[in-house]
Amino acid sequence: MVSLFFCVKISIVFYIISMQHTTIGSTTTFYCTTEESRINKSVSADNIRFLVKLTNDFSGTVKFVYAQNIIINNRYTSFEIFYNTNEDILTGNVNLNPEGYWTYEIFEISWIGSPSLTNSTAPLSETTILSIDDTHGVNNGLIENGKLLSSDAENGQEVQYSEYVSGDVDTYVYPFQDSTTSNVINGCTDGNAINYNANATTDDGSCTYNTYGCTDPAATNYSPTATADNGSCTFDFLYGCMDSTASNYNPNATVDNGSCVYIIASFTSRVSSSEGGYIGNDCLVDILTNLN
């Protein structure tokens, strides 16, 4: 399969750039007006080669490749670049993945002597400057630019494309995909949840919510299960005995102050007096008095 690419210069003032489409896996043919845009006219057209810079508009990936099979006609120049996963700048092999829109720029490279496409004699980018030598190529500058759309193929047919609007101001074109598969982002879609995911497309039931209450451990109404403070904390302490078995137990006390009092069990036996009689616990005071 061969993809054709046209860029037509119709005046000295401006260009009309046609948007062309190439398919991953095929050879791409460019048709451009390189002779009309020629910068270095002091050498023969045979001493000119074209370095193509390709920049993916979405990922920013930059690739360089030298044009192959150059044919200079009266009104236009044609050349090819080849799809290959084993890329080689000098032989025209390039992998146009990721698919999408690419910005292309064509730079004119000239030699005084015969053109030689090697790592040491040909500029490998638009910023490469080689030492002055008849065998070294010189980058004269940009002569053409435009857009190229590269798409994937499936069983020899083009994959359907649809426009995708990203979350920012930019718009890109992506391969169409089933929304039930790779485009699905699971997460919490409830904006009221504490783990709300603005990027989620499908709610997966993972939403969690705040439990409101007093979160200050020093407050009298502290709630250990509360996750968000609702301003209800109180600090009104009532000191007293908090032991319900004490005689002075205070059910309203919030802080035990150690004041609890306990009743000692009453006597149940009788005690023989020195005079041969018996006394009960109610006579204990009298005994103590007599002993004194």
TIBATOR-832419 format. One record per residue (C-alpha): x, y, z. Coordinates in pm, whole numbers, padded with zeros to 5 digits, always signed. Example, Ala and Ser with C-alpha at 12.3 -4.5 7.8 and 13.67 -1.06 7.14 Angstrom:
2
+01230-00450+00780/+01367-00106+00714/
END
This chain:
292
+00000+00000+00000/+00131+00347-00087/+00000+00666+00076/+00023+00991-00118/+00089+01327+00045/+00048+01660-00136/+00167+02005-00026/+00119+02271-00295/+00275+02615-00288/+00056+02849-00493/+00220+03186-00432/+00525+03353-00287/+00318+03487+00002/+00145+03178+00142/+00104+02801+00124/-00199+02577+00093/-00125+02267+00297/-00347+01965+00232/-00410+01729+00520/-00313+01381+00407/-00354+01039+00561/-00101+00758+00576/-00161+00413+00720/+00076+00246+00965/+00272-00018+00776/+00269+00154+00437/+00513+00369+00240/+00432+00741+00242/+00495+00949-00068/+00533+01327-00040/+00468+01565-00330/+00620+01907-00258/+00755+02217-00430/+01114+02188-00311/+01266+02342-00623/+01058+02659-00598/+01156+02681-00229/+01524+02603-00297/+01761+02798-00072/+02102+02700-00210/+02089+02747-00585/+02465+02742-00631/+02476+02362-00648/+02304+02113-00874/+01972+01960-00769/+02159+01629-00763/+02359+01765-00468/+02045+01824-00260/+01887+01586-00010/+01590+01639+00224/+01588+01579+00599/+01231+01534+00728/+01149+01613+01092/+00826+01454+01224/+00671+01567+01555/+00370+01386+01700/+00117+01652+01805/-00006+01452+02106/+00299+01282+02257/+00562+01529+02136/+00768+01240+01994/+01026+01372+01744/+01173+01162+01463/+01411+01241+01177/+01438+01059+00846/+01607+01128+00511/+01385+01130+00201/+01436+00840-00041/+01368+00788-00413/+01371+01162-00482/+01231+01260-00821/+01250+01626-00925/+00991+01720-01187/+00914+02050-01355/+00642+02153-01111/+00698+01935-00805/+00932+01699-00621/+00830+01357-00498/+01004+01139-00241/+00924+00850-00009/+00973+00747+00352/+00930+00383+00456/+00746+00235+00752/+00975+00017+00959/+00988-00061+01331/+01368-00078+01292/+01420+00293+01234/+01714+00431+01041/+01739+00802+00966/+01981+00758+00676/+01783+00490+00488/+01440+00651+00527/+01295+00396+00770/+01061+00538+01035/+00789+00407+01265/+00493+00648+01265/+00366+00530+01603/+00189+00658+01804/-00078+00716+01543/-00241+01057+01516/-00143+01393+01375/+00222+01464+01299/+00375+01799+01208/+00630+01756+00931/+00919+01993+00848/+01146+01947+00546/+01503+02082+00565/+01725+02131+00261/+02066+01964+00296/+02329+02036+00028/+02676+01904-00052/+02952+02066-00255/+03069+01721-00354/+02856+01411-00406/+02592+01363-00130/+02689+01099+00125/+02434+00981+00381/+02647+00854+00669/+02659+00939+01038/+02972+01148+00986/+02881+01325+00660/+02507+01400+00693/+02336+01618+00959/+02110+01397+01173/+01890+01682+01302/+01805+02040+01212/+02060+02164+01468/+02356+01947+01360/+02648+02148+01221/+02935+01962+01055/+03279+02100+00984/+03325+02265+00645/+03420+02001+00390/+03310+01910+00038/+03192+01573+00171/+02987+01720+00460/+02624+01815+00417/+02509+02165+00513/+02161+02240+00649/+02039+02540+00447/+01709+02574+00633/+01338+02490+00632/+01170+02476+00291/+00832+02303+00358/+00607+02217+00653/+00257+02082+00714/+00045+01811+00877/+00030+01435+00830/-00234+01205+00979/-00109+00855+01057/-00366+00589+01146/-00361+00220+01234/-00494-00055+01009/-00690-00366+01096/-00710-00658+00852/-00612-00427+00569/-00889-00176+00643/-00870+00153+00825/-00972+00165+01188/-01259+00404+01255/-01151+00737+01404/-01354+00969+01620/-01274+01312+01761/-01180+01318+02127/-01192+01635+02335/-00941+01623+02618/-00983+01778+02961/-00781+02086+02863/-00816+02323+02569/-00642+02095+02318/-00827+01861+02083/-00671+01548+01934/-00781+01261+01717/-00755+00912+01864/-00843+00566+01727/-01202+00471+01802/-01232+00224+02089/-01520+00047+02260/-01622+00257+02561/-01677-00061+02762/-01310-00165+02745/-00997+00044+02756/-01176+00379+02790/-01339+00275+03118/-01197+00422+03439/-01340+00264+03753/-01377+00467+04071/-01614+00667+04291/-01829+00904+04084/-02021+01063+04376/-01903+01419+04429/-02014+01404+04793/-01780+01115+04876/-01438+01176+05031/-01272+00954+04765/-01452+01109+04464/-01258+01052+04138/-01326+01320+03878/-01170+01101+03607/-01380+00793+03679/-01632+00693+03410/-01789+00398+03594/-01882+00384+03963/-01730+00074+04121/-01907+00103+04457/-01594+00220+04640/-01735+00554+04760/-01676+00637+05127/-01835+00916+05328/-01753+01118+05638/-01903+01034+05978/-01962+01364+06156/-01913+01417+06530/-01667+01547+06790/-01312+01443+06702/-01137+01608+07002/-01031+01335+07252/-01031+01595+07533/-01400+01676+07487/-01671+01522+07702/-01859+01402+07392/-01558+01277+07193/-01659+01023+06925/-01382+00779+06826/-01573+00677+06511/-01612+01031+06376/-01404+01115+06066/-01505+01481+06037/-01557+01730+06320/-01897+01899+06317/-01822+02154+06587/-02029+01978+06851/-01749+01920+07106/-01830+02017+07465/-01592+02055+07758/-01834+02083+08060/-01689+01849+08323/-01878+01745+08642/-01654+01598+08910/-01782+01337+09154/-01794+00969+09240/-01860+00754+08934/-01865+00415+09111/-02223+00295+09128/-02143+00074+09432/-02038+00373+09642/-02281+00538+09882/-02217+00879+09723/-02235+00767+09359/-02326+01058+09125/-02480+00940+08797/-02429+01288+08648/-02054+01298+08713/-01827+01298+08406/-01491+01288+08588/-01420+01069+08893/-01252+01279+09163/-01176+00993+09404/-01440+01096+09653/-01630+00766+09661/-01743+00647+10014/-01833+00288+10094/-02053+00162+10394/-01888-00104+10618/-02112-00408+10685/-02294-00396+11025/-02218-00634+11312/-02428-00953+11319/-02286-01119+11632/-02328-01045+11992/-02033-00967+12219/-02012-01077+12584/-01959-00791+12831/-01735-00802+13133/-02044-00809+13345/-02174-01131+13187/-02434-00966+12960/-02451-00929+12581/-02445-00620+12365/-02523-00558+11996/-02361-00325+11748/-02584-00045+11867/-02405-00054+12201/-02057-00023+12057/-02038+00343+12144/-02126+00274+12506/-01857+00005+12529/-01597+00238+12390/-01712+00499+12640/-01692+00256+12933/-01350+00142+12827/-01233+00498+12851/
END
